Amino acid sequence: MMAPDSRDRVALCACKGIRRCLLCEKFTGRSQWEASEPKFVHHFLYDPETRLAIPKDAAAASFSFPGVFLWENFISEDEEKELISAMDQDVWNQSQSGRRKQDFGPKVNFKKRKVRVGSFSGLPVLSQKLVLRMQQEPSLADFHPVEQCNLEYHPERGSAIDPHFDDSWLWGERLTTINMLSSTTLTMSLEQGLPELGLAEEVQVAVHLPRRSLVVLYGEARHRWKHAIHREDVHKRRVCSTYRELSAEFLPGGQQAELGTLLLNIALSFEGTPI
């Protein structure tokens, strides 16, 4: 039997560049770990009660970890079933690193810093009650999302997302995510370490995300620390919905306030279908 050519790999997954999933690793015979050198990392665990990063190694000291808000049991079991059922009636598009996605938002070219309405028709209808619930939290009272991205992770595909910062030209201060179907770990990382605490090597803080919880990243956790979901932390099918708000440039008084108002009016109609 002839080996599949590159066109077959396109059908298998959507990985590009350095991205990897189990499907394309099987095709290429390469593992995601082959090109990486082992390195020393300081590991900590986030405690939502004290908002401290607690060391896994007793030799290190705890430190304050601002910028993470966790709301456990944000949705009920019945709501989770309803949301997943609605998502599964829509098309899931392949995304990189073994994920699948559904986008509800404007068409954006981040490199050229251009945004337009495109076929954006709003956030999905079931998100309206969730956004209203978010706004009951005082720190989210003025949270008005303009984009929603549903992502599906599955261990059979080796789904993951590499350490990264979310864009801050279009997207604003707070990133909110609802975690569904299974618990996982959000890994926050600081490659340059924390020299002021005597930690010269990379520092990682594991934030446990229970099933049906809401997590919000803001401040230092949004802009200083990268965040990731590692392959080994996806044990069952996981679906998350991330909501993003507009940056100051697209809000009243900003250079693109008129476009921002248009996008928000569309988003908050809650009549959207995936684009």
C-alpha positions in Angstrom: 0.0 0.0 0.0 1.3 3.5 -0.9 2.0 5.9 1.9 -0.4 8.8 2.1 0.8 12.1 0.5 0.6 15.6 2.0 -2.9 16.0 0.8 -4.0 13.2 3.1 -2.4 14.9 6.0 -4.5 18.0 5.3 -7.6 15.8 5.6 -6.3 14.3 8.9 -5.7 17.5 10.9 -5.1 21.3 10.6 -1.6 21.5 12.2 0.8 23.9 10.6 4.4 24.9 11.3 5.6 23.6 14.7 2.1 22.5 15.7 1.5 18.8 16.4 -1.3 16.4 17.2 -1.4 12.6 17.5 -2.8 12.3 14.0 0.0 14.2 12.2 2.7 12.6 14.5 1.5 9.2 13.3 1.7 10.4 9.7 5.2 11.9 10.1 6.6 9.4 12.6 7.7 12.4 14.8 6.8 13.2 18.4 6.1 16.7 19.7 8.9 16.1 22.2 11.7 15.3 19.7 12.8 18.8 19.1 12.6 20.0 22.7 15.4 19.9 25.2 14.6 19.0 28.8 14.7 22.0 31.1 14.3 22.8 34.8 10.9 24.2 35.7 9.7 25.5 39.1 6.2 24.0 39.6 3.4 25.7 41.6 -0.3 25.1 42.2 -2.8 27.9 42.3 -5.0 28.0 45.4 -8.2 29.9 44.5 -9.1 30.5 48.2 -5.9 32.3 49.1 -5.0 33.3 45.5 -1.5 32.1 46.2 0.8 30.0 44.0 1.7 27.1 46.3 5.1 25.3 45.6 5.1 21.6 44.7 8.7 21.6 45.9 8.9 22.4 49.6 12.1 24.2 49.1 10.3 27.1 47.4 8.0 29.7 48.9 4.4 30.6 48.0 3.8 33.9 46.3 0.8 36.0 45.4 -0.8 35.1 42.0 -3.2 37.9 41.0 -5.3 37.9 37.9 -7.2 34.7 38.2 -10.9 34.4 39.2 -12.5 30.9 39.5 -16.3 30.4 39.7 -17.0 26.8 40.4 -20.3 25.2 39.3 -21.0 28.3 37.1 -23.4 26.1 35.1 -25.6 23.2 36.1 -25.4 19.6 34.7 -28.6 20.3 32.7 -27.2 23.5 31.3 -24.1 21.7 30.3 -26.1 19.1 28.4 -28.1 21.7 26.7 -25.0 23.7 25.6 -23.1 20.7 24.3 -26.2 19.4 22.5 -26.6 22.7 20.7 -22.9 22.9 19.8 -23.0 19.4 18.4 -25.8 20.3 16.1 -23.5 22.8 14.5 -20.3 22.0 12.4 -17.1 21.6 14.3 -14.1 22.8 12.2 -10.7 21.4 12.5 -8.1 23.6 14.3 -4.4 23.2 15.1 -2.9 20.9 17.7 -5.8 18.4 17.6 -8.6 20.8 18.5 -11.9 21.5 16.8 -13.6 24.9 17.0 -16.7 27.0 16.4 -16.2 30.8 16.0 -18.8 33.5 16.7 -17.1 36.8 16.1 -15.9 39.4 13.5 -13.4 38.5 10.8 -10.0 39.6 12.0 -6.5 39.8 10.5 -4.3 40.3 13.5 -1.1 40.8 11.5 -2.5 43.6 9.5 -4.7 44.8 12.4 -7.9 44.8 10.3 -11.3 43.8 11.5 -14.6 43.7 9.7 -18.1 42.3 10.3 -17.9 39.6 7.6 -20.6 37.0 8.2 -20.7 37.6 12.0 -24.3 37.4 13.1 -23.9 37.5 16.9 -23.2 35.2 19.8 -25.4 32.1 20.1 -28.8 32.4 21.7 -27.9 30.2 24.7 -25.1 32.5 25.7 -27.4 35.3 26.6 -28.3 33.9 30.0 -24.7 33.0 30.7 -23.4 36.5 30.0 -26.1 37.9 32.3 -25.0 35.5 35.0 -21.3 36.5 34.5 -22.4 40.2 35.0 -23.8 39.3 38.5 -20.1 39.0 39.6 -19.1 42.6 40.6 -15.7 42.3 38.7 -17.7 41.3 35.5 -20.6 43.8 35.9 -19.4 45.7 32.8 -18.3 42.7 30.8 -19.8 42.8 27.3 -18.3 40.0 25.1 -18.0 40.6 21.4 -16.6 37.2 20.4 -17.1 33.6 21.5 -14.9 30.7 20.5 -15.9 27.1 21.3 -13.0 24.7 21.4 -13.2 20.9 21.6 -10.2 18.9 23.0 -10.0 15.1 22.8 -7.2 12.8 24.1 -7.5 10.6 21.0 -6.3 13.5 18.9 -3.7 14.7 21.4 -5.4 18.0 21.7 -3.6 20.9 23.3 -2.8 24.6 23.0 0.7 25.9 23.4 1.7 28.6 25.8 0.6 31.9 24.4 -0.8 35.4 25.0 -4.2 36.3 23.6 -4.2 39.4 21.4 -4.5 42.7 23.2 -5.0 45.0 20.2 -8.6 43.9 19.6 -9.4 41.9 22.7 -9.7 43.7 26.1 -8.7 43.1 29.6 -10.7 40.1 30.6 -10.8 36.6 29.1 -13.6 34.4 30.4 -13.9 30.6 29.8 -16.5 28.1 30.7 -15.0 24.6 31.1 -17.3 21.7 30.2 -17.5 17.9 30.1 -14.3 17.2 32.0 -11.8 18.9 34.4 -8.4 20.0 33.2 -5.4 22.1 34.2 -4.6 25.5 32.8 -0.9 26.0 32.9 0.4 29.5 33.4 4.1 30.0 32.6 6.8 32.7 32.9 9.8 31.6 30.9 12.1 34.3 32.4 11.3 33.1 35.9 10.9 35.3 39.0 14.4 36.5 39.9 13.0 38.7 42.6 11.9 35.5 44.4 15.2 33.7 43.6 13.6 31.7 40.8 15.8 32.1 37.8 14.4 29.3 35.7 10.9 29.0 34.1 8.0 29.1 36.6 4.7 27.3 35.9 1.6 27.6 38.0 -1.1 25.0 37.5 -4.7 26.3 37.7 -7.2 23.4 38.2 -10.3 24.0 36.2 -13.2 21.9 37.5 -15.9 20.7 35.2 -18.7 23.3 34.7 -16.5 26.1 36.2 -15.8 29.6 34.8 -12.3 31.0 34.9 -11.4 34.7 34.2 -7.9 35.9 33.4 -7.0 39.6 33.8 -4.1 41.8 34.8 -0.8 40.0 35.2 -2.3 36.6 34.4 -3.6 38.1 31.1 -0.6 40.1 30.1 2.5 38.8 31.9 2.0 35.1 32.1 1.4 32.8 29.1 -1.4 30.2 29.4 -1.7 26.7 27.9 -3.5 23.4 28.0 -1.0 20.6 27.8 -1.8 17.3 26.1 -1.3 15.3 29.3 -4.0 17.3 31.0 -6.8 16.3 28.5 -8.1 13.0 29.8 -11.6 13.0 28.3 -13.5 15.0 25.8 -13.4 18.6 26.9 -15.3 21.6 25.4 -14.7 25.2 26.5 -16.3 28.5 25.5 -14.1 31.5 25.7 -15.7 35.0 25.6 -13.6 38.1 24.7 -14.4 41.8 25.2 -13.2 44.7 23.1 -10.0 46.7 23.9 -10.1 50.5 24.7 -9.4 51.3 21.0 -12.9 50.0 20.1 -14.8 51.4 23.0 -16.3 54.9 23.4 -13.5 57.5 23.1 -11.3 55.0 21.2 -10.1 55.5 17.6 -12.4 52.7 16.3 -15.3 53.3 18.7 -17.9 53.4 15.9 -16.9 49.9 14.6 -16.8 48.7 18.2 -20.4 49.8 18.8 -21.5 48.0 15.6 -19.7 44.8 16.6 -21.2 44.9 20.1 -24.7 45.5 18.8 -24.4 42.4 16.5 -22.8 40.3 19.2 -25.4 41.0 21.9 -28.3 40.3 19.6 -27.6 36.6 20.5 -28.8 35.4 17.1 -25.5 34.0 15.9 -24.4 31.0 14.0 -20.8 29.7 13.7 -18.8 31.4 11.0 
